[in-house]
Amino acid sequence: MTSSGVDHAVIGGVVAVIVFILLCLLIVLGRYLIRHKGTYLTHEAKGSDDAPDADTAIINAEGGHSGAEDKKEYFI
């Protein structure tokens, strides 16, 4: 083999390794994106479906933050 043939073999090997790493990263990234679809659990007011606007939904909401009046702090 001549030195140019060795150089081409090294360059081809490096390119093959880079392509292999990129394919592996694409597979891992694709699996991650498929598993994490971005759906989140939200706690919306129960009356928000029928309300014409956001203010009415909050006023008519069942079980909102009305429990805040029950909590009191006492400093001794």
C-alpha positions as CSV (number, residue, x, y, z in Angstrom):
1,M,0.0,0.0,0.0
2,T,1.1,3.5,-0.6
3,S,0.8,6.3,1.9
4,S,-2.1,7.8,0.0
5,G,-4.0,4.5,0.3
6,V,-3.4,4.5,4.0
7,D,-4.6,8.1,4.3
8,H,-7.8,7.2,2.4
9,A,-8.4,4.2,4.7
10,V,-8.0,6.3,7.8
11,I,-10.3,9.0,6.5
12,G,-12.9,6.4,5.5
13,G,-12.7,4.8,8.9
14,V,-13.1,8.1,10.7
15,V,-16.1,9.1,8.5
16,A,-17.7,5.6,9.1
17,V,-17.3,6.0,12.9
18,I,-18.8,9.5,12.8
19,V,-21.8,8.3,10.7
20,F,-22.3,5.4,13.1
21,I,-22.2,7.7,16.1
22,L,-24.7,10.1,14.4
23,L,-27.1,7.2,13.7
24,C,-26.9,6.0,17.3
25,L,-27.6,9.5,18.6
26,L,-30.6,9.8,16.2
27,I,-32.0,6.5,17.4
28,V,-31.6,7.5,21.1
29,L,-33.1,10.9,20.5
30,G,-36.0,9.5,18.5
31,R,-36.9,7.0,21.3
32,Y,-36.7,9.8,23.9
33,L,-39.0,12.1,21.9
34,I,-41.5,9.3,21.3
35,R,-41.6,8.4,25.0
36,H,-42.0,12.0,26.2
37,K,-44.9,13.4,24.3
38,G,-45.3,16.5,26.5
39,T,-48.7,15.6,28.0
40,Y,-49.1,17.1,31.4
41,L,-51.6,16.7,34.2
42,T,-53.4,19.9,34.8
43,H,-55.8,20.8,37.6
44,E,-58.4,22.9,35.8
45,A,-61.6,24.2,37.5
46,K,-64.5,21.9,37.1
47,G,-66.8,24.7,35.9
48,S,-64.5,25.9,33.2
49,D,-66.1,23.8,30.4
50,D,-69.4,25.7,30.5
51,A,-68.1,29.2,31.4
52,P,-68.1,31.9,28.7
53,D,-64.9,33.4,30.1
54,A,-62.1,32.7,32.6
55,D,-63.5,34.9,35.3
56,T,-66.8,33.2,35.3
57,A,-65.1,29.8,35.4
58,I,-63.2,30.8,38.5
59,I,-66.2,32.2,40.3
60,N,-68.3,29.1,39.5
61,A,-65.5,26.6,40.2
62,E,-66.3,23.8,42.5
63,G,-63.7,23.1,45.2
64,G,-61.3,25.9,44.3
65,H,-58.9,27.3,46.8
66,S,-61.6,27.8,49.4
67,G,-59.7,25.8,51.9
68,A,-57.3,28.7,52.5
69,E,-59.6,30.2,55.1
70,D,-59.3,27.1,57.2
71,K,-55.6,27.3,57.6
72,K,-54.5,29.8,60.2
73,E,-51.1,30.6,61.6
74,Y,-50.6,31.1,65.3
75,F,-47.4,32.7,66.6
76,I,-46.4,31.9,70.2
